[in-house]
Each structure stands twice: as structure tokens, then as C-alpha cells.
Amino acid sequence: MMNCAIEVNDLTVVRGTRTVLPGISFTIPTGQVTGLLGPSGCGKSTLMRSVVGVQVISSGTVTVLGETAGSKPLRDRVGYVTQAASIYDDLTVAENLRFFARILAATADDVERSIGAVDLDDHRDQVVGNLSGGQRSRASLAVALLRQPDVLVLDEPTVGLDPVLRRDLWALFHELADGGTTVLVSSHVMDEAERCDRLLLMREGRIIADDSPAAIKASAGVEDIEDAFLALVEKEAAT
């Protein structure tokens, strides 16, 4: 049995008068690419923030690598890439990486490895503010890779990217997973589901399916993940 990298038990998040996550539970094994898929506004980002430990939760527990999410022992073991690029526009790619490397106690070799991993060698000396959206997203990912994290949490990292860049990034995610990193990546684009080892399908704050893409489709009796998602929604409505 695979080791458990992330364990969520009865997680509830309430924002104002709205219950965003109504007591959900699941586990994520080590060394897989797990996709968190669902429509915009279904609670994906809130769940990911909870896994990273930057979300105030109402009840339940979130454990990452055997530690409470957000606790000090996890600071250099968990990488997090938000939807908005979390780098400085007035610095070059290399300057950004060197700046964050000093904060994270990473080495010069880590900087070079991270820039190469996201294929930004040719843009290393360009100011980030002059890069395309896809290049900025890759620069943010490079920062998250500096300390070679055991868990990498990616909130819709492929939004707005062209098909070639999307393909290359998914190949990188699987390369990281093959090396033992646990990758949790969210998306609202259903065709990306087939690129995942495992899927958590989410709707209105709840996990409505948790299995491999093939198993989810087989269970729904369809050949397309989007059709499987719709079939699950209709089944829930009928019951």
C-alpha cells in the first residue's frame, strides 16, 4: 500500500454565511499526480489553501506528510503555486529565483535546476513584467521547485496556456511524481483529467468521485470524463 501524503478528515470551511466545504474527507498517496477537477467556484482553491495551511478552517483536520497542514516542519517540504503569479515583475527571472533562494536557503545549483525544469533558460535575464502569461506562470512554478518539495500544490497552473505549454507542464508534473513528489493540481478544464493518475471530482464543495480516470468513466458507463461528471451530477439529483 502506498504511503499517504495528504489526509483530509471531515474538513469544514465556512466563509460568512456560506459553507464552502461541508465536511469532506479523502487521502492522497505519495508519488502520484492527483487532479482536483470541478467548475469554477466549487471550492477547489479553498481546499488547496487548506492543504497548504493558509486557510482558516471551521472544523476537521488536514495532515500533510504526517504533520498538521501549515506547520513549521512543512515549510520547506511543500511547494505552492497560486493562480496569480507570485513573483516580482520588476526583477528578471534569474533575480527572482536568486531572491527566493536566499529566503528558502536554496543553493545556486537549485536556481539553475529550477529555471531549466520549467524551460526558461532563454528568458532567464528578461524582466518578468515583460514575459507572457504562460512564462510568468512557469517562473512562479520555478520558485516552488527551488527546494525540491515532497508535495507540490498547483492551483490551475495551465489556465491561459497554449496546448504545447500545457502538454510540457503536464509532462513535468509526471516527471516530478516519478521522482517521488506528490502533485496535487486543480483545473476546471475536463480534458486535463486524462493526464492525471487519479481524480477528485468536485461540485459545490463536495467530492463526488475519487478514483482513476478510467475507473470513474467505467463506473458511469461513459467514455468521456465530462460525461461522467454530468452523469454523477444527475445521479445525485435523482437521489
KASULSUL-V280647 format. One record per residue. PHI is phi in whole degrees, -180 to 180 (NA if undefined). NEAR is the number of other C-alpha atoms within 12 Angstrom. Layout:
PHI&NEAR  PHI&NEAR
//
This chain:
NA&5  -70&13  -67&18  -93&23  -90&36  -132&40  -132&27  -116&35  -124&24  51&23  -75&34  -124&29  -126&32  -118&22  -121&16  67&8  -99&7  -105&14  -88&22  -80&30  -124&37  -95&28  84&25  -102&33  -141&28  -171&32  -130&33  -127&37  -76&30  -72&31  74&31  -130&35  -96&41  -105&42  -97&45  -109&49  -118&45  173&37  -66&24  -58&22  88&19  -87&27  110&37  -61&38  -65&38  -62&34  -64&48  -65&45  -63&30  -68&37  -66&46  -76&39  97&30  -112&20  -111&26  -73&25  -108&32  -86&21  -164&21  94&25  -136&31  -132&39  -118&30  -125&39  53&34  82&22  -120&24  -64&25  -53&33  86&29  -74&21  -55&14  -62&16  -95&26  -62&28  -109&28  -115&30  -123&39  -104&37  -137&44  -119&36  -83&33  -65&29  -88&24  -61&32  -104&23  -137&33  -94&25  -67&24  -92&16  -110&23  -75&28  -58&41  -64&35  -64&27  -59&35  -65&42  -67&32  -62&22  -70&31  -63&28  -67&18  -66&16  -92&25  59&18  -90&25  -102&20  -62&21  -64&17  -63&27  -62&36  -65&27  -63&26  -68&37  -62&35  -68&26  -63&28  -102&37  59&25  -115&32  -56&22  -75&15  -119&24  -60&30  -103&22  -90&23  -67&22  -59&31  -62&24  -98&19  -83&26  -73&21  -60&23  -67&32  -68&38  -65&41  -63&38  -69&44  -65&49  -63&38  -63&45  -59&44  -62&46  -65&42  -90&41  -55&40  -97&35  48&34  -63&33  -77&34  -129&45  -122&49  -109&43  -126&43  -96&36  48&37  -73&42  -105&36  -60&29  81&21  -89&22  -76&16  -57&15  -67&13  -65&24  -61&27  -61&19  -66&22  -66&32  -64&33  -63&19  -65&28  -59&37  -72&28  -64&20  -64&28  -64&28  -62&18  -87&19  108&23  -76&35  -90&42  -113&47  -114&49  -129&48  -101&45  -163&39  -109&32  -97&27  -65&29  -71&24  -81&33  -60&34  -66&29  -85&32  -97&35  -73&33  -148&34  -127&41  -113&40  -90&42  -125&37  -149&29  50&25  83&33  -115&34  -87&34  -102&29  -159&34  -149&30  -173&29  -72&25  -55&36  -63&23  -68&22  -65&31  -67&27  -64&18  -64&22  -85&24  72&17  -132&19  -114&19  -137&23  -63&36  -63&26  -65&21  -64&29  -60&38  -64&26  -64&24  -66&27  -63&23  -66&15  -64&15  -64&15  -65&9  -72&8  -100&7
//
